[in-house]
Amino acid sequence: MTICAVRVELGSIVRWVARQRERVTITDRGHPTAVLIGVPELAELDQAAAERNQPASCPTSRPRARDV
């Protein structure tokens, strides 16, 4: 969807994205420049990113061979 089209229909597009849980890619001169997503999807993406950045639950150190 072009920037011009988004400018004209922004309210409708925002409501549609929120109801349908769909993404809208906004283009500028034919190139994707931004994506409009709903708040629930943003929360899911943030949660997934936070989970990826957390260290795995494992001991902080392992005994060395000579310590065993």
C-alpha positions, 0 to 999 in steps of 0.5 A: 500500500502506498504512502498516499493511499495510507494517508487518505485511508489511515483511520480505516486501515488502522481499524482493519489491522486491529480487527483482522490481525493482519499486517499492512506493508507501506511502500514509498516509490515501490519500496517497502518502508514500514509495516503497520501491525496491531497492538496484540501482534506487537506484544507477541513480537516483543515477548518472543524477542524477550524470550530469545534474549534470556539465557537458557535455564542451565547452571551458570558454571559446570565443574571442570574435569579436574574438579570432579 
